[in-house]
Amino acid sequence: MPSVSTWAGFGSVLRQWLSEPARPKWFNITMAVLLIVSLWRCYNKRMSGFVSISQKIAMTAKKAGKPKANQMR
């Protein structure tokens, strides 16, 4: 189980490094910023690929050479 040992070693080093009083504050700020940046990137990536149902119908109709759903009666 080398991965467990790696995480345990990393945790031990991090505990020693965070034992200084000022470091936990900056560690928490850094982690918060990284979390916000990653959520922002995920949100933007999701929204850039967003296609509404009406747009999907129009694209499907265009590919098939059929009129759009709102033009059919």
PyMOL commands that place a pseudoatom at each C-alpha (Angstrom):
pseudoatom trace, name=CA, resn=MET, resi=1, chain=A, elem=C, hetatm=0, pos=[0.000, 0.000, 0.000]
pseudoatom trace, name=CA, resn=PRO, resi=2, chain=A, elem=C, hetatm=0, pos=[2.443, 2.641, -1.152]
pseudoatom trace, name=CA, resn=SER, resi=3, chain=A, elem=C, hetatm=0, pos=[-0.280, 5.264, -1.686]
pseudoatom trace, name=CA, resn=VAL, resi=4, chain=A, elem=C, hetatm=0, pos=[-1.379, 5.070, 1.974]
pseudoatom trace, name=CA, resn=SER, resi=5, chain=A, elem=C, hetatm=0, pos=[2.223, 5.508, 3.086]
pseudoatom trace, name=CA, resn=THR, resi=6, chain=A, elem=C, hetatm=0, pos=[2.620, 8.505, 0.786]
pseudoatom trace, name=CA, resn=TRP, resi=7, chain=A, elem=C, hetatm=0, pos=[-0.456, 10.243, 2.225]
pseudoatom trace, name=CA, resn=ALA, resi=8, chain=A, elem=C, hetatm=0, pos=[0.603, 9.418, 5.799]
pseudoatom trace, name=CA, resn=GLY, resi=9, chain=A, elem=C, hetatm=0, pos=[4.058, 10.854, 5.165]
pseudoatom trace, name=CA, resn=PHE, resi=10, chain=A, elem=C, hetatm=0, pos=[2.583, 13.944, 3.556]
pseudoatom trace, name=CA, resn=GLY, resi=11, chain=A, elem=C, hetatm=0, pos=[0.277, 14.402, 6.566]
pseudoatom trace, name=CA, resn=SER, resi=12, chain=A, elem=C, hetatm=0, pos=[3.161, 14.140, 9.018]
pseudoatom trace, name=CA, resn=VAL, resi=13, chain=A, elem=C, hetatm=0, pos=[5.205, 16.724, 7.138]
pseudoatom trace, name=CA, resn=LEU, resi=14, chain=A, elem=C, hetatm=0, pos=[2.189, 19.013, 6.837]
pseudoatom trace, name=CA, resn=ARG, resi=15, chain=A, elem=C, hetatm=0, pos=[1.446, 18.741, 10.576]
pseudoatom trace, name=CA, resn=GLN, resi=16, chain=A, elem=C, hetatm=0, pos=[4.998, 19.780, 11.410]
pseudoatom trace, name=CA, resn=TRP, resi=17, chain=A, elem=C, hetatm=0, pos=[4.911, 22.628, 8.920]
pseudoatom trace, name=CA, resn=LEU, resi=18, chain=A, elem=C, hetatm=0, pos=[1.556, 23.906, 10.246]
pseudoatom trace, name=CA, resn=SER, resi=19, chain=A, elem=C, hetatm=0, pos=[2.744, 23.868, 13.860]
pseudoatom trace, name=CA, resn=GLU, resi=20, chain=A, elem=C, hetatm=0, pos=[3.968, 27.451, 13.498]
pseudoatom trace, name=CA, resn=PRO, resi=21, chain=A, elem=C, hetatm=0, pos=[1.138, 29.842, 14.552]
pseudoatom trace, name=CA, resn=ALA, resi=22, chain=A, elem=C, hetatm=0, pos=[0.975, 31.995, 11.386]
pseudoatom trace, name=CA, resn=ARG, resi=23, chain=A, elem=C, hetatm=0, pos=[1.030, 29.166, 8.861]
pseudoatom trace, name=CA, resn=PRO, resi=24, chain=A, elem=C, hetatm=0, pos=[-2.463, 27.665, 9.382]
pseudoatom trace, name=CA, resn=LYS, resi=25, chain=A, elem=C, hetatm=0, pos=[-4.095, 31.005, 8.512]
pseudoatom trace, name=CA, resn=TRP, resi=26, chain=A, elem=C, hetatm=0, pos=[-2.220, 31.266, 5.200]
pseudoatom trace, name=CA, resn=PHE, resi=27, chain=A, elem=C, hetatm=0, pos=[-2.750, 27.590, 4.475]
pseudoatom trace, name=CA, resn=ASN, resi=28, chain=A, elem=C, hetatm=0, pos=[-6.518, 28.021, 4.930]
pseudoatom trace, name=CA, resn=ILE, resi=29, chain=A, elem=C, hetatm=0, pos=[-6.587, 31.141, 2.758]
pseudoatom trace, name=CA, resn=THR, resi=30, chain=A, elem=C, hetatm=0, pos=[-4.633, 29.350, 0.025]
pseudoatom trace, name=CA, resn=MET, resi=31, chain=A, elem=C, hetatm=0, pos=[-6.930, 26.313, 0.147]
pseudoatom trace, name=CA, resn=ALA, resi=32, chain=A, elem=C, hetatm=0, pos=[-10.028, 28.562, 0.016]
pseudoatom trace, name=CA, resn=VAL, resi=33, chain=A, elem=C, hetatm=0, pos=[-8.702, 30.420, -3.033]
pseudoatom trace, name=CA, resn=LEU, resi=34, chain=A, elem=C, hetatm=0, pos=[-7.867, 27.143, -4.786]
pseudoatom trace, name=CA, resn=LEU, resi=35, chain=A, elem=C, hetatm=0, pos=[-11.357, 25.817, -4.032]
pseudoatom trace, name=CA, resn=ILE, resi=36, chain=A, elem=C, hetatm=0, pos=[-13.031, 28.952, -5.401]
pseudoatom trace, name=CA, resn=VAL, resi=37, chain=A, elem=C, hetatm=0, pos=[-10.877, 28.886, -8.550]
pseudoatom trace, name=CA, resn=SER, resi=38, chain=A, elem=C, hetatm=0, pos=[-11.635, 25.218, -9.194]
pseudoatom trace, name=CA, resn=LEU, resi=39, chain=A, elem=C, hetatm=0, pos=[-15.385, 25.730, -8.666]
pseudoatom trace, name=CA, resn=TRP, resi=40, chain=A, elem=C, hetatm=0, pos=[-15.340, 28.785, -10.941]
pseudoatom trace, name=CA, resn=ARG, resi=41, chain=A, elem=C, hetatm=0, pos=[-13.585, 26.810, -13.687]
pseudoatom trace, name=CA, resn=CYS, resi=42, chain=A, elem=C, hetatm=0, pos=[-16.054, 23.922, -13.367]
pseudoatom trace, name=CA, resn=TYR, resi=43, chain=A, elem=C, hetatm=0, pos=[-19.008, 26.314, -13.459]
pseudoatom trace, name=CA, resn=ASN, resi=44, chain=A, elem=C, hetatm=0, pos=[-17.709, 28.152, -16.529]
pseudoatom trace, name=CA, resn=LYS, resi=45, chain=A, elem=C, hetatm=0, pos=[-16.924, 24.921, -18.333]
pseudoatom trace, name=CA, resn=ARG, resi=46, chain=A, elem=C, hetatm=0, pos=[-20.400, 23.583, -17.607]
pseudoatom trace, name=CA, resn=MET, resi=47, chain=A, elem=C, hetatm=0, pos=[-22.158, 26.776, -18.672]
pseudoatom trace, name=CA, resn=SER, resi=48, chain=A, elem=C, hetatm=0, pos=[-20.172, 27.108, -21.903]
pseudoatom trace, name=CA, resn=GLY, resi=49, chain=A, elem=C, hetatm=0, pos=[-21.408, 23.675, -22.970]
pseudoatom trace, name=CA, resn=PHE, resi=50, chain=A, elem=C, hetatm=0, pos=[-25.010, 24.368, -22.006]
pseudoatom trace, name=CA, resn=VAL, resi=51, chain=A, elem=C, hetatm=0, pos=[-27.531, 23.913, -24.806]
pseudoatom trace, name=CA, resn=SER, resi=52, chain=A, elem=C, hetatm=0, pos=[-31.246, 24.399, -24.258]
pseudoatom trace, name=CA, resn=ILE, resi=53, chain=A, elem=C, hetatm=0, pos=[-33.821, 21.846, -25.356]
pseudoatom trace, name=CA, resn=SER, resi=54, chain=A, elem=C, hetatm=0, pos=[-35.138, 24.177, -28.060]
pseudoatom trace, name=CA, resn=GLN, resi=55, chain=A, elem=C, hetatm=0, pos=[-31.610, 24.593, -29.427]
pseudoatom trace, name=CA, resn=LYS, resi=56, chain=A, elem=C, hetatm=0, pos=[-31.177, 20.796, -29.506]
pseudoatom trace, name=CA, resn=ILE, resi=57, chain=A, elem=C, hetatm=0, pos=[-34.472, 20.420, -31.407]
pseudoatom trace, name=CA, resn=ALA, resi=58, chain=A, elem=C, hetatm=0, pos=[-33.411, 23.085, -33.892]
pseudoatom trace, name=CA, resn=MET, resi=59, chain=A, elem=C, hetatm=0, pos=[-30.008, 21.443, -34.431]
pseudoatom trace, name=CA, resn=THR, resi=60, chain=A, elem=C, hetatm=0, pos=[-31.592, 18.018, -34.904]
pseudoatom trace, name=CA, resn=ALA, resi=61, chain=A, elem=C, hetatm=0, pos=[-34.152, 19.396, -37.364]
pseudoatom trace, name=CA, resn=LYS, resi=62, chain=A, elem=C, hetatm=0, pos=[-31.437, 21.205, -39.284]
pseudoatom trace, name=CA, resn=LYS, resi=63, chain=A, elem=C, hetatm=0, pos=[-29.370, 18.030, -39.582]
pseudoatom trace, name=CA, resn=ALA, resi=64, chain=A, elem=C, hetatm=0, pos=[-32.398, 16.060, -40.774]
pseudoatom trace, name=CA, resn=GLY, resi=65, chain=A, elem=C, hetatm=0, pos=[-33.550, 18.804, -43.157]
pseudoatom trace, name=CA, resn=LYS, resi=66, chain=A, elem=C, hetatm=0, pos=[-36.877, 19.108, -41.375]
pseudoatom trace, name=CA, resn=PRO, resi=67, chain=A, elem=C, hetatm=0, pos=[-38.627, 22.299, -40.235]
pseudoatom trace, name=CA, resn=LYS, resi=68, chain=A, elem=C, hetatm=0, pos=[-38.135, 23.433, -36.666]
pseudoatom trace, name=CA, resn=ALA, resi=69, chain=A, elem=C, hetatm=0, pos=[-40.563, 22.199, -34.012]
pseudoatom trace, name=CA, resn=ASN, resi=70, chain=A, elem=C, hetatm=0, pos=[-42.139, 25.655, -33.567]
pseudoatom trace, name=CA, resn=GLN, resi=71, chain=A, elem=C, hetatm=0, pos=[-42.797, 25.903, -37.319]
pseudoatom trace, name=CA, resn=MET, resi=72, chain=A, elem=C, hetatm=0, pos=[-44.802, 22.661, -37.426]
pseudoatom trace, name=CA, resn=ARG, resi=73, chain=A, elem=C, hetatm=0, pos=[-48.585, 22.894, -36.869]
for i in range(1, 73): cmd.bond("trace and resi %d" % i, "trace and resi %d" % (i + 1))
show_as sticks, trace
zoom trace
